Amino acid sequence: MTAPTPSPNYQTGKICYIEIPAIDISQSAQLYQQAFGWHIRQRNDGSTAFDDTTGGVSGTWVPGRPPSTDPGLLVFIMVASAATTIGAIIAAGGEIVQPVNPDEHEVYALFRDPAGNILGIYQQQGLAEIEAHQFEETQTKEEAMSKERLLQEFAEAYEQLIETASLAAQHGVAQRRDRWGPREIVAHLAGWEVMASVRIPRIVAGMPPAEFADKTQQTVMNDAINAAMITLMGEQPLETLCGMLRQAYQRNVELLRSLEDTFFQPGEYVYERTKNVIEHCQEHMQQLVLPHP
């Protein structure tokens, strides 16, 4: 369904409001919504109203008024595809009373809505191509928003983890023999983000990620890297480590934001790595809030 534009153009002489006779208002509204994408809304008094796809024409359905069953004043609704619209009209309970004449240059047809009103549809030449282009532009914008939303969740996950680690430390949570404490978790994440700042540009440039096909080998390598990172962090206080993590992830957010949207598709390394980091932060936060024996 296409939403109306927020600010229609007002001008003397403009057709602005239409009242359509109806027997079953919900059935009539469903046809015009499904076939033409009209925006259906409820007024404060409970009546059902509509706006067309431009937002420039509005109206309502009026019960108890005789329908326009004979073409006198005839209203035509613009469509991109007469064939597609005819199918939608029939599926929503309407009837085609005058089909498209293939011998005529203009493509139009007449239909009867559920209340018996007769209206027309007119296929505007070139509109299908225009709307297809608009749809592609919309999809591109949505994909860009999806990328930005992913980066926002990435940053929020790290900030939540930093806050959780700080609170856990204040409550006495620390490293145990078989469990990392707040310092170790933050240190290991900071180390991985520093590594990512070096690896990601090379991977997007074509270098394959340095990962083992064998899961056990990969786990051993990750454990060795984690141990090295934590050892190198030494006895630095948690506040310092949180600052290092924040600096590292924020640098990577800017790096990721500079990449083309094509790298933020499911299956791409950058996309999958970013999502995995968000999930990994959630796992560590769960670990920090669980009771420590």
C-alpha positions, 0 to 999 in steps of 0.5 A: 500500500502506498502512503499518501504524501504528507502535504498535498498541493492546495489550489483553487479548482482542485478536486479534493473530496469524493463521497462514494455510496456504499452498502458494506463500507468495509467491503468497499474500502477493501476493494479500493485499498487492494486494487488502488493502494488507497490509504484507509483511516478511521475518523474521530467519529468512527466513520471510514475515510480514504486518501488516494495515493497522492494524498491530494484527494480524500473522501468517505463511503456513505451508506444509504445513498443510491449507487451510481449504477449508470455511467453519468459523471464518470470518475477514472482512477489512474493505474500503472497496469490495467491488467494487474488492477483488473485482477485485483478488482475481481479478487476484491469483489468487483466486476468488470463491466467494460473490458479494455478494448485492444483496438483503441490507443488508450488503455482503460476499462469500467468496473462496478464496485461492491455497492454497484458504483461504476468507475473507470481505470486508466492505464497511464503510459510509462507509469509502470516504469516510473513506479518501478524506478521509484521502488528501486530507489526506495529499496536502496534507501531501505538497504542503506537504513538497514546498514545504519541500523546494524551499525547503531545496534553494534555500537549500542551492544558495546555500550551496554556491555561496557555498562554491564561490565562496570556494574558487575565489577562494582558488585565484586564480580571478578575472574575465576578459574573457569570464568572470565571477569569484567576486565578479561571480557572487555580486554578480549573484545578490545583486542578483537576490535583492534584486529578488525580495524586491520583485517576488515579493509584487507578482507573487503579488498579481496583477502580471504578471512584467515579462518580454519575449516576445522572448527577445533583448529579455529577454537584453539587459535581463538583461545590462543589469541584471547590469552595473548590479548588478556596477558598483554592488557596486564593489570590495567584498570577496568576503566582504562580497558573500557576506554580502549574498547570504546575507542576501538569500536568507534573507530570501526563504526566509522570504518564500516560506515565508509564501506559500500552497502554491498558489504552489508548483505547476508552472507558477506563477511562484514555483515555476518561479523557485525551481527556476530559481534552483537550476539557475542556481546549479549552472551558476555553480558549474560555471563556477567549478570549470572550468579558467580559461584 
